[in-house]
Amino acid sequence: MSVAIWILSLLLIAEFVASPIHLWNGRNMHFFTDFTGLSQSTGRNVCAPAMLVGAALMTAGLASRPMSIAGAAIIACVCTVFLVRLAAPGRRDALGIFAYLVFWALAVAL
């Protein structure tokens, strides 16, 4: 079981460390604004820090289970917000929905 926890954690950590960096440097900002309908400042000042805190807690959670649960909860919440926003007419993107469903499922599985 601990091997599965490590694998799931590392996958989430990798995604949710890289994702805020790409939002801050603007690389994925156009996808964020197009698919979520949220402003760039919301992406930079709310979503990116939340993702990074979730990843940091997941990293610390490799040593302390309660931190991992808190990090997974944050990541699941971020994914839920993105999925709700992606479900709106005109913003539906199959790849984005699939990706955030996978990340949500990984976070919930932890």
N, C-alpha and C positions, 0 to 999 in steps of 0.2 A: 504494500500500500504506500509506503513512503517513497518508493521509486516513482509511482504515478503522481504523487503530490509534487515531487521535484520537477517532473516533466511538465505538468500542467502549470506550475508556478513559473518555470523558466520561459515557457511560451508566452504567458501573459506579461511577464516582466519585460521581455524583449519588445513586444508590441507597444506596451504602454510607457516605455522609456523613449522609444523612437518617435511615437506619434506626437507627443507634445513638442519635441524638438522641431519636427517638420511643421507644426503649426506656428511656432515662434519664428522660424526663419522664412515662413511664407510658402514653403514648397507645396504643402497640401491645403493651403488656405482656400483656394478656389473650390476644391471638392467640399470642404467643410461648409462654406457659405451656400453653395449650390444645393447640397443634399440635406442640410439641416435647416436652412433658412435663417440661421442665427447670424449675428453680426461678427465681423472679424475680431472686435474687441472682446466679445463673449468667448470666442475661441481661445484668444491669447490669455485673457485674464481669469476665466472661470474653468473652462473645460481642460485646457492644457495643465494647469496646476493640479486639478482634481485627478487627472490621469497619472501625473507624476507622483502624487502622494499615494495613490493606490499601488503603483509599481514599487515605491519605496517601502510601503508596508508589506507588500508581498515578499520583497527581498529580505526584510527583517523577519518575516514570518517563516523563513526557512529555518530559523533558530527558535522561534517562539510562535506556536500555533495560533494564539489569539490575534496576533498582529496579521498573520496570513488571512484569517477570517475577515478582519476589518478591511484589509486591502482588497480582497475578493469582493466584498460587499460594495465598496466604492466603485470598483471596475464594473460590477454588474449594474449598478445604478447609472453609470455613464453610458454603458451599452444600451440600457433600456431607454434612456432619453434619446439617444441617437436613433434607435429603432422606431420609436414613436414619431420622431421627426421625419425619418426616411419613409414612413408609411403614408405620409400626406400626398394627395394627388399632385402630380407634377414634379415630385422629388423622388419618386420611386426609382431605385437603382438596384438591380438584382445582385450585383457583386457586393455593394455596400451592405445590403440587408443580410446576405449570406455571411459576410465577414463578421459583422457585429453579432449575428446569431451564434456563430462559432465561439467568439470571445465571451459572449454572455454565458453560453453553455459551459465553457471551461471554468469561468469564475464561479458559477453555481455549483459545478461538480466539486470544487474545492470546499 
